[in-house]
Amino acid sequence: MEKTVHIKLDRNSDLSLTEVLDKIKSLQEKNPNLDVFFDGDAYAICSRPRAKK
Protein backbone atom coordinates (compact mmCIF):
# COMPACT_ATOMS: atom_id res chain seq x y z
CA MET A 1 0.00 0.00 0.00
CA GLU A 2 1.23 3.46 -0.87
CA LYS A 3 1.62 5.98 1.92
CA THR A 4 0.59 9.64 1.74
CA VAL A 5 2.74 12.31 3.40
CA HIS A 6 0.55 14.85 5.22
CA ILE A 7 3.13 16.89 7.13
CA LYS A 8 6.87 16.90 6.43
CA LEU A 9 8.69 17.90 9.63
CA ASP A 10 11.94 19.82 9.80
CA ARG A 11 14.54 17.91 11.81
CA ASN A 12 15.55 21.18 13.47
CA SER A 13 11.96 22.06 14.38
CA ASP A 14 11.12 23.00 17.94
CA LEU A 15 7.87 20.96 17.89
CA SER A 16 7.44 18.84 20.98
CA LEU A 17 6.44 15.20 20.89
CA THR A 18 3.07 16.19 22.36
CA GLU A 19 2.46 18.60 19.46
CA VAL A 20 3.33 15.91 16.89
CA LEU A 21 1.02 13.42 18.61
CA ASP A 22 -1.77 16.03 18.67
CA LYS A 23 -1.38 16.51 14.91
CA ILE A 24 -1.56 12.74 14.38
CA LYS A 25 -4.66 12.49 16.59
CA SER A 26 -6.33 15.34 14.70
CA LEU A 27 -5.67 13.69 11.34
CA GLN A 28 -6.99 10.35 12.67
CA GLU A 29 -10.21 12.00 13.87
CA LYS A 30 -10.75 13.74 10.53
CA ASN A 31 -9.92 10.59 8.53
CA PRO A 32 -11.17 7.47 10.36
CA ASN A 33 -10.60 5.34 7.25
CA LEU A 34 -6.84 6.05 7.33
CA ASP A 35 -4.06 4.59 9.46
CA VAL A 36 -2.09 7.73 10.45
CA PHE A 37 1.48 7.27 11.69
CA PHE A 38 4.85 8.96 12.14
CA ASP A 39 7.42 7.76 9.60
CA GLY A 40 10.84 8.15 11.22
CA ASP A 41 12.76 7.54 7.98
CA ALA A 42 10.88 10.30 6.12
CA TYR A 43 10.51 12.37 9.32
CA ALA A 44 6.89 12.99 8.40
CA ILE A 45 3.32 12.32 9.47
CA CYS A 46 1.91 9.91 6.92
CA SER A 47 -1.12 7.73 6.32
CA ARG A 48 -2.35 4.80 4.30
CA PRO A 49 -5.80 3.30 3.90
CA ARG A 50 -6.77 0.92 6.69
CA ALA A 51 -6.63 -2.74 5.73
CA LYS A 52 -10.07 -4.24 5.19
CA LYS A 53 -10.82 -7.33 7.27
PDB file of N, H, CA, C and O in Angstrom:
ATOM      1  N   MET A   1       0.839  -1.187   0.000  1.00  0.00           N
ATOM      2  CA  MET A   1       0.000   0.000   0.000  1.00  0.00           C
ATOM      3  C   MET A   1       0.881   1.246   0.000  1.00  0.00           C
ATOM      4  O   MET A   1       1.895   1.305   0.695  1.00  0.00           O
ATOM      5  N   GLU A   2       0.490   2.206  -0.764  1.00  0.00           N
ATOM      6  H   GLU A   2      -0.334   2.158  -1.329  1.00  0.00           H
ATOM      7  CA  GLU A   2       1.234   3.456  -0.871  1.00  0.00           C
ATOM      8  C   GLU A   2       0.870   4.392   0.272  1.00  0.00           C
ATOM      9  O   GLU A   2      -0.301   4.529   0.627  1.00  0.00           O
ATOM     10  N   LYS A   3       1.880   5.033   0.844  1.00  0.00           N
ATOM     11  H   LYS A   3       2.832   4.922   0.556  1.00  0.00           H
ATOM     12  CA  LYS A   3       1.618   5.978   1.923  1.00  0.00           C
ATOM     13  C   LYS A   3       1.500   7.389   1.357  1.00  0.00           C
ATOM     14  O   LYS A   3       2.058   7.706   0.307  1.00  0.00           O
ATOM     15  N   THR A   4       0.755   8.232   2.084  1.00  0.00           N
ATOM     16  H   THR A   4       0.302   7.975   2.937  1.00  0.00           H
ATOM     17  CA  THR A   4       0.593   9.640   1.741  1.00  0.00           C
ATOM     18  C   THR A   4       1.258  10.471   2.834  1.00  0.00           C
ATOM     19  O   THR A   4       1.010  10.253   4.020  1.00  0.00           O
ATOM     20  N   VAL A   5       2.096  11.416   2.438  1.00  0.00           N
ATOM     21  H   VAL A   5       2.297  11.592   1.475  1.00  0.00           H
ATOM     22  CA  VAL A   5       2.736  12.307   3.402  1.00  0.00           C
ATOM     23  C   VAL A   5       1.816  13.501   3.633  1.00  0.00           C
ATOM     24  O   VAL A   5       1.465  14.208   2.688  1.00  0.00           O
ATOM     25  N   HIS A   6       1.426  13.728   4.881  1.00  0.00           N
ATOM     26  H   HIS A   6       1.711  13.154   5.648  1.00  0.00           H
ATOM     27  CA  HIS A   6       0.555  14.853   5.220  1.00  0.00           C
ATOM     28  C   HIS A   6       1.359  16.059   5.696  1.00  0.00           C
ATOM     29  O   HIS A   6       1.107  17.190   5.281  1.00  0.00           O
ATOM     30  N   ILE A   7       2.327  15.805   6.571  1.00  0.00           N
ATOM     31  H   ILE A   7       2.532  14.886   6.909  1.00  0.00           H
ATOM     32  CA  ILE A   7       3.133  16.894   7.133  1.00  0.00           C
ATOM     33  C   ILE A   7       4.585  16.448   7.153  1.00  0.00           C
ATOM     34  O   ILE A   7       4.932  15.477   7.825  1.00  0.00           O
ATOM     35  N   LYS A   8       5.430  17.154   6.418  1.00  0.00           N
ATOM     36  H   LYS A   8       5.147  17.943   5.872  1.00  0.00           H
ATOM     37  CA  LYS A   8       6.871  16.899   6.434  1.00  0.00           C
ATOM     38  C   LYS A   8       7.469  17.782   7.530  1.00  0.00           C
ATOM     39  O   LYS A   8       7.326  19.004   7.495  1.00  0.00           O
ATOM     40  N   LEU A   9       8.139  17.158   8.503  1.00  0.00           N
ATOM     41  H   LEU A   9       8.256  16.165   8.532  1.00  0.00           H
ATOM     42  CA  LEU A   9       8.691  17.897   9.633  1.00  0.00           C
ATOM     43  C   LEU A   9      10.158  18.237   9.387  1.00  0.00           C
ATOM     44  O   LEU A   9      10.901  17.460   8.787  1.00  0.00           O
ATOM     45  N   ASP A  10      10.552  19.399   9.857  1.00  0.00           N
ATOM     46  H   ASP A  10       9.949  20.031  10.344  1.00  0.00           H
ATOM     47  CA  ASP A  10      11.943  19.825   9.799  1.00  0.00           C
ATOM     48  C   ASP A  10      12.678  19.198  10.982  1.00  0.00           C
ATOM     49  O   ASP A  10      12.216  19.296  12.118  1.00  0.00           O
ATOM     50  N   ARG A  11      13.800  18.567  10.728  1.00  0.00           N
ATOM     51  H   ARG A  11      14.176  18.488   9.805  1.00  0.00           H
ATOM     52  CA  ARG A  11      14.540  17.907  11.813  1.00  0.00           C
ATOM     53  C   ARG A  11      15.013  18.894  12.872  1.00  0.00           C
ATOM     54  O   ARG A  11      15.276  18.499  14.008  1.00  0.00           O
ATOM     55  N   ASN A  12      15.122  20.159  12.521  1.00  0.00           N
ATOM     56  H   ASN A  12      14.907  20.480  11.598  1.00  0.00           H
ATOM     57  CA  ASN A  12      15.554  21.182  13.473  1.00  0.00           C
ATOM     58  C   ASN A  12      14.375  21.930  14.090  1.00  0.00           C
ATOM     59  O   ASN A  12      14.558  22.950  14.754  1.00  0.00           O
ATOM     60  N   SER A  13      13.173  21.422  13.868  1.00  0.00           N
ATOM     61  H   SER A  13      13.024  20.593  13.328  1.00  0.00           H
ATOM     62  CA  SER A  13      11.961  22.057  14.382  1.00  0.00           C
ATOM     63  C   SER A  13      11.931  22.009  15.904  1.00  0.00           C
ATOM     64  O   SER A  13      12.507  21.116  16.526  1.00  0.00           O
ATOM     65  N   ASP A  14      11.252  22.985  16.489  1.00  0.00           N
ATOM     66  H   ASP A  14      10.784  23.711  15.984  1.00  0.00           H
ATOM     67  CA  ASP A  14      11.116  22.996  17.941  1.00  0.00           C
ATOM     68  C   ASP A  14       9.783  22.404  18.393  1.00  0.00           C
ATOM     69  O   ASP A  14       9.354  22.641  19.522  1.00  0.00           O
ATOM     70  N   LEU A  15       9.117  21.627  17.513  1.00  0.00           N
ATOM     71  H   LEU A  15       9.466  21.435  16.596  1.00  0.00           H
ATOM     72  CA  LEU A  15       7.872  20.964  17.887  1.00  0.00           C
ATOM     73  C   LEU A  15       8.157  19.917  18.960  1.00  0.00           C
ATOM     74  O   LEU A  15       9.144  19.186  18.884  1.00  0.00           O
ATOM     75  N   SER A  16       7.291  19.857  19.946  1.00  0.00           N
ATOM     76  H   SER A  16       6.489  20.452  20.008  1.00  0.00           H
ATOM     77  CA  SER A  16       7.442  18.841  20.981  1.00  0.00           C
ATOM     78  C   SER A  16       6.762  17.548  20.523  1.00  0.00           C
ATOM     79  O   SER A  16       5.979  17.546  19.573  1.00  0.00           O
ATOM     80  N   LEU A  17       7.068  16.476  21.200  1.00  0.00           N
ATOM     81  H   LEU A  17       7.704  16.478  21.972  1.00  0.00           H
ATOM     82  CA  LEU A  17       6.438  15.196  20.889  1.00  0.00           C
ATOM     83  C   LEU A  17       4.928  15.297  21.081  1.00  0.00           C
ATOM     84  O   LEU A  17       4.166  14.732  20.296  1.00  0.00           O
ATOM     85  N   THR A  18       4.495  16.006  22.109  1.00  0.00           N
ATOM     86  H   THR A  18       5.114  16.465  22.746  1.00  0.00           H
ATOM     87  CA  THR A  18       3.065  16.187  22.358  1.00  0.00           C
ATOM     88  C   THR A  18       2.391  16.880  21.181  1.00  0.00           C
ATOM     89  O   THR A  18       1.287  16.497  20.793  1.00  0.00           O
ATOM     90  N   GLU A  19       3.030  17.883  20.610  1.00  0.00           N
ATOM     91  H   GLU A  19       3.927  18.194  20.925  1.00  0.00           H
ATOM     92  CA  GLU A  19       2.457  18.598  19.456  1.00  0.00           C
ATOM     93  C   GLU A  19       2.359  17.683  18.234  1.00  0.00           C
ATOM     94  O   GLU A  19       1.371  17.731  17.502  1.00  0.00           O
ATOM     95  N   VAL A  20       3.366  16.861  18.016  1.00  0.00           N
ATOM     96  H   VAL A  20       4.169  16.822  18.611  1.00  0.00           H
ATOM     97  CA  VAL A  20       3.333  15.912  16.894  1.00  0.00           C
ATOM     98  C   VAL A  20       2.204  14.905  17.103  1.00  0.00           C
ATOM     99  O   VAL A  20       1.451  14.614  16.174  1.00  0.00           O
ATOM    100  N   LEU A  21       2.084  14.374  18.320  1.00  0.00           N
ATOM    101  H   LEU A  21       2.696  14.611  19.075  1.00  0.00           H
ATOM    102  CA  LEU A  21       1.017  13.416  18.612  1.00  0.00           C
ATOM    103  C   LEU A  21      -0.362  14.050  18.475  1.00  0.00           C
ATOM    104  O   LEU A  21      -1.303  13.388  18.036  1.00  0.00           O
ATOM    105  N   ASP A  22      -0.497  15.323  18.844  1.00  0.00           N
ATOM    106  H   ASP A  22       0.267  15.860  19.201  1.00  0.00           H
ATOM    107  CA  ASP A  22      -1.772  16.028  18.674  1.00  0.00           C
ATOM    108  C   ASP A  22      -2.128  16.159  17.198  1.00  0.00           C
ATOM    109  O   ASP A  22      -3.295  16.029  16.829  1.00  0.00           O
ATOM    110  N   LYS A  23      -1.136  16.415  16.352  1.00  0.00           N
ATOM    111  H   LYS A  23      -0.188  16.521  16.652  1.00  0.00           H
ATOM    112  CA  LYS A  23      -1.379  16.513  14.912  1.00  0.00           C
ATOM    113  C   LYS A  23      -1.815  15.160  14.351  1.00  0.00           C
ATOM    114  O   LYS A  23      -2.712  15.090  13.511  1.00  0.00           O
ATOM    115  N   ILE A  24      -1.179  14.090  14.818  1.00  0.00           N
ATOM    116  H   ILE A  24      -0.450  14.146  15.501  1.00  0.00           H
ATOM    117  CA  ILE A  24      -1.560  12.741  14.380  1.00  0.00           C
ATOM    118  C   ILE A  24      -2.986  12.434  14.819  1.00  0.00           C
ATOM    119  O   ILE A  24      -3.784  11.922  14.034  1.00  0.00           O
ATOM    120  N   LYS A  25      -3.304  12.746  16.069  1.00  0.00           N
ATOM    121  H   LYS A  25      -2.655  13.162  16.707  1.00  0.00           H
ATOM    122  CA  LYS A  25      -4.657  12.489  16.588  1.00  0.00           C
ATOM    123  C   LYS A  25      -5.705  13.265  15.794  1.00  0.00           C
ATOM    124  O   LYS A  25      -6.766  12.729  15.475  1.00  0.00           O
ATOM    125  N   SER A  26      -5.412  14.518  15.476  1.00  0.00           N
ATOM    126  H   SER A  26      -4.550  14.954  15.735  1.00  0.00           H
ATOM    127  CA  SER A  26      -6.334  15.344  14.704  1.00  0.00           C
ATOM    128  C   SER A  26      -6.583  14.747  13.320  1.00  0.00           C
ATOM    129  O   SER A  26      -7.723  14.687  12.860  1.00  0.00           O
ATOM    130  N   LEU A  27      -5.520  14.310  12.667  1.00  0.00           N
ATOM    131  H   LEU A  27      -4.594  14.358  13.042  1.00  0.00           H
ATOM    132  CA  LEU A  27      -5.670  13.689  11.342  1.00  0.00           C
ATOM    133  C   LEU A  27      -6.473  12.388  11.431  1.00  0.00           C
ATOM    134  O   LEU A  27      -7.286  12.098  10.553  1.00  0.00           O
ATOM    135  N   GLN A  28      -6.244  11.602  12.496  1.00  0.00           N
ATOM    136  H   GLN A  28      -5.584  11.838  13.209  1.00  0.00           H
ATOM    137  CA  GLN A  28      -6.994  10.354  12.668  1.00  0.00           C
ATOM    138  C   GLN A  28      -8.484  10.622  12.857  1.00  0.00           C
ATOM    139  O   GLN A  28      -9.328   9.904  12.320  1.00  0.00           O
ATOM    140  N   GLU A  29      -8.799  11.671  13.633  1.00  0.00           N
ATOM    141  H   GLU A  29      -8.114  12.254  14.069  1.00  0.00           H
ATOM    142  CA  GLU A  29     -10.207  11.999  13.875  1.00  0.00           C
ATOM    143  C   GLU A  29     -10.893  12.481  12.602  1.00  0.00           C
ATOM    144  O   GLU A  29     -12.066  12.181  12.379  1.00  0.00           O
ATOM    145  N   LYS A  30     -10.181  13.217  11.776  1.00  0.00           N
ATOM    146  H   LYS A  30      -9.228  13.460  11.958  1.00  0.00           H
ATOM    147  CA  LYS A  30     -10.753  13.737  10.533  1.00  0.00           C
ATOM    148  C   LYS A  30     -10.829  12.669   9.441  1.00  0.00           C
ATOM    149  O   LYS A  30     -11.625  12.787   8.509  1.00  0.00           O
ATOM    150  N   ASN A  31     -10.002  11.630   9.556  1.00  0.00           N
ATOM    151  H   ASN A  31      -9.356  11.535  10.313  1.00  0.00           H
ATOM    152  CA  ASN A  31      -9.924  10.586   8.526  1.00  0.00           C
ATOM    153  C   ASN A  31      -9.946   9.200   9.167  1.00  0.00           C
ATOM    154  O   ASN A  31      -8.914   8.532   9.219  1.00  0.00           O
ATOM    155  N   PRO A  32     -11.118   8.753   9.660  1.00  0.00           N
ATOM    156  CA  PRO A  32     -11.171   7.466  10.363  1.00  0.00           C
ATOM    157  C   PRO A  32     -10.864   6.264   9.470  1.00  0.00           C
ATOM    158  O   PRO A  32     -10.606   5.173   9.977  1.00  0.00           O
ATOM    159  N   ASN A  33     -10.888   6.445   8.161  1.00  0.00           N
ATOM    160  H   ASN A  33     -11.098   7.332   7.748  1.00  0.00           H
ATOM    161  CA  ASN A  33     -10.605   5.342   7.248  1.00  0.00           C
ATOM    162  C   ASN A  33      -9.110   5.209   6.948  1.00  0.00           C
ATOM    163  O   ASN A  33      -8.707   4.336   6.178  1.00  0.00           O
ATOM    164  N   LEU A  34      -8.277   6.085   7.563  1.00  0.00           N
ATOM    165  H   LEU A  34      -8.604   6.794   8.187  1.00  0.00           H
ATOM    166  CA  LEU A  34      -6.838   6.051   7.330  1.00  0.00           C
ATOM    167  C   LEU A  34      -6.088   5.619   8.589  1.00  0.00           C
ATOM    168  O   LEU A  34      -6.508   5.908   9.710  1.00  0.00           O
ATOM    169  N   ASP A  35      -4.983   4.928   8.384  1.00  0.00           N
ATOM    170  H   ASP A  35      -4.642   4.693   7.474  1.00  0.00           H
ATOM    171  CA  ASP A  35      -4.063   4.591   9.455  1.00  0.00           C
ATOM    172  C   ASP A  35      -2.984   5.667   9.438  1.00  0.00           C
ATOM    173  O   ASP A  35      -2.125   5.659   8.556  1.00  0.00           O
ATOM    174  N   VAL A  36      -3.010   6.595  10.397  1.00  0.00           N
ATOM    175  H   VAL A  36      -3.707   6.602  11.114  1.00  0.00           H
ATOM    176  CA  VAL A  36      -2.088   7.730  10.446  1.00  0.00           C
ATOM    177  C   VAL A  36      -0.923   7.362  11.363  1.00  0.00           C
ATOM    178  O   VAL A  36      -1.129   6.815  12.447  1.00  0.00           O
ATOM    179  N   PHE A  37       0.305   7.663  10.925  1.00  0.00           N
ATOM    180  H   PHE A  37       0.473   8.107  10.044  1.00  0.00           H
ATOM    181  CA  PHE A  37       1.484   7.274  11.690  1.00  0.00           C
ATOM    182  C   PHE A  37       2.637   8.231  11.432  1.00  0.00           C
ATOM    183  O   PHE A  37       2.623   9.000  10.471  1.00  0.00           O
ATOM    184  N   PHE A  38       3.643   8.172  12.315  1.00  0.00           N
ATOM    185  H   PHE A  38       3.655   7.548  13.096  1.00  0.00           H
ATOM    186  CA  PHE A  38       4.852   8.955  12.140  1.00  0.00           C
ATOM    187  C   PHE A  38       5.882   8.064  11.457  1.00  0.00           C
ATOM    188  O   PHE A  38       6.206   6.991  11.966  1.00  0.00           O
ATOM    189  N   ASP A  39       6.395   8.494  10.322  1.00  0.00           N
ATOM    190  H   ASP A  39       6.132   9.366   9.908  1.00  0.00           H
ATOM    191  CA  ASP A  39       7.423   7.762   9.596  1.00  0.00           C
ATOM    192  C   ASP A  39       8.778   8.369   9.957  1.00  0.00           C
ATOM    193  O   ASP A  39       9.112   9.468   9.515  1.00  0.00           O
ATOM    194  N   GLY A  40       9.548   7.649  10.757  1.00  0.00           N
ATOM    195  H   GLY A  40       9.276   6.756  11.115  1.00  0.00           H
ATOM    196  CA  GLY A  40      10.836   8.147  11.220  1.00  0.00           C
ATOM    197  C   GLY A  40      11.864   8.287  10.110  1.00  0.00           C
ATOM    198  O   GLY A  40      12.717   9.172  10.175  1.00  0.00           O
ATOM    199  N   ASP A  41      11.803   7.435   9.093  1.00  0.00           N
ATOM    200  H   ASP A  41      11.110   6.716   9.041  1.00  0.00           H
ATOM    201  CA  ASP A  41      12.757   7.538   7.980  1.00  0.00           C
ATOM    202  C   ASP A  41      12.507   8.797   7.165  1.00  0.00           C
ATOM    203  O   ASP A  41      13.451   9.484   6.777  1.00  0.00           O
ATOM    204  N   ALA A  42      11.242   9.105   6.904  1.00  0.00           N
ATOM    205  H   ALA A  42      10.475   8.547   7.220  1.00  0.00           H
ATOM    206  CA  ALA A  42      10.881  10.298   6.123  1.00  0.00           C
ATOM    207  C   ALA A  42      10.749  11.524   7.019  1.00  0.00           C
ATOM    208  O   ALA A  42      10.669  12.647   6.523  1.00  0.00           O
ATOM    209  N   TYR A  43      10.724  11.320   8.327  1.00  0.00           N
ATOM    210  H   TYR A  43      10.789  10.408   8.731  1.00  0.00           H
ATOM    211  CA  TYR A  43      10.507  12.369   9.323  1.00  0.00           C
ATOM    212  C   TYR A  43       9.252  13.161   8.958  1.00  0.00           C
ATOM    213  O   TYR A  43       9.278  14.380   8.787  1.00  0.00           O
ATOM    214  N   ALA A  44       8.150  12.409   8.845  1.00  0.00           N
ATOM    215  H   ALA A  44       8.129  11.419   8.983  1.00  0.00           H
ATOM    216  CA  ALA A  44       6.893  12.995   8.397  1.00  0.00           C
ATOM    217  C   ALA A  44       5.716  12.249   9.016  1.00  0.00           C
ATOM    218  O   ALA A  44       5.829  11.094   9.427  1.00  0.00           O
ATOM    219  N   ILE A  45       4.576  12.951   9.068  1.00  0.00           N
ATOM    220  H   ILE A  45       4.484  13.889   8.734  1.00  0.00           H
ATOM    221  CA  ILE A  45       3.316  12.325   9.471  1.00  0.00           C
ATOM    222  C   ILE A  45       2.662  11.835   8.182  1.00  0.00           C
ATOM    223  O   ILE A  45       2.400  12.611   7.263  1.00  0.00           O
ATOM    224  N   CYS A  46       2.407  10.541   8.138  1.00  0.00           N
ATOM    225  H   CYS A  46       2.620   9.910   8.884  1.00  0.00           H
ATOM    226  CA  CYS A  46       1.911   9.911   6.920  1.00  0.00           C
ATOM    227  C   CYS A  46       0.645   9.109   7.221  1.00  0.00           C
ATOM    228  O   CYS A  46       0.240   8.953   8.373  1.00  0.00           O
ATOM    229  N   SER A  47       0.038   8.606   6.148  1.00  0.00           N
ATOM    230  H   SER A  47       0.368   8.732   5.212  1.00  0.00           H
ATOM    231  CA  SER A  47      -1.116   7.725   6.323  1.00  0.00           C
ATOM    232  C   SER A  47      -1.186   6.763   5.157  1.00  0.00           C
ATOM    233  O   SER A  47      -0.549   6.941   4.118  1.00  0.00           O
ATOM    234  N   ARG A  48      -1.990   5.736   5.376  1.00  0.00           N
ATOM    235  H   ARG A  48      -2.507   5.591   6.220  1.00  0.00           H
ATOM    236  CA  ARG A  48      -2.346   4.805   4.303  1.00  0.00           C
ATOM    237  C   ARG A  48      -3.734   4.282   4.628  1.00  0.00           C
ATOM    238  O   ARG A  48      -4.144   4.296   5.789  1.00  0.00           O
ATOM    239  N   PRO A  49      -4.454   3.827   3.628  1.00  0.00           N
ATOM    240  CA  PRO A  49      -5.798   3.302   3.899  1.00  0.00           C
ATOM    241  C   PRO A  49      -5.730   2.116   4.864  1.00  0.00           C
ATOM    242  O   PRO A  49      -4.809   1.301   4.805  1.00  0.00           O
ATOM    243  N   ARG A  50      -6.716   2.039   5.745  1.00  0.00           N
ATOM    244  H   ARG A  50      -7.464   2.701   5.793  1.00  0.00           H
ATOM    245  CA  ARG A  50      -6.768   0.917   6.685  1.00  0.00           C
ATOM    246  C   ARG A  50      -7.029  -0.372   5.908  1.00  0.00           C
ATOM    247  O   ARG A  50      -7.779  -0.385   4.932  1.00  0.00           O
ATOM    248  N   ALA A  51      -6.410  -1.431   6.352  1.00  0.00           N
ATOM    249  H   ALA A  51      -5.801  -1.421   7.145  1.00  0.00           H
ATOM    250  CA  ALA A  51      -6.630  -2.744   5.727  1.00  0.00           C
ATOM    251  C   ALA A  51      -8.048  -3.212   6.023  1.00  0.00           C
ATOM    252  O   ALA A  51      -8.528  -3.110   7.153  1.00  0.00           O
ATOM    253  N   LYS A  52      -8.702  -3.720   5.005  1.00  0.00           N
ATOM    254  H   LYS A  52      -8.312  -3.803   4.088  1.00  0.00           H
ATOM    255  CA  LYS A  52     -10.072  -4.239   5.194  1.00  0.00           C
ATOM    256  C   LYS A  52      -9.990  -5.660   5.682  1.00  0.00           C
ATOM    257  O   LYS A  52      -9.187  -6.453   5.189  1.00  0.00           O
ATOM    258  N   LYS A  53     -10.833  -5.988   6.666  1.00  0.00           N
ATOM    259  H   LYS A  53     -11.485  -5.344   7.067  1.00  0.00           H
ATOM    260  CA  LYS A  53     -10.816  -7.334   7.266  1.00  0.00           C
ATOM    261  C   LYS A  53     -11.845  -8.211   6.630  1.00  0.00           C
ATOM    262  O   LYS A  53     -11.979  -9.377   7.003  1.00  0.00           O
TER     263      LYS A  53
END
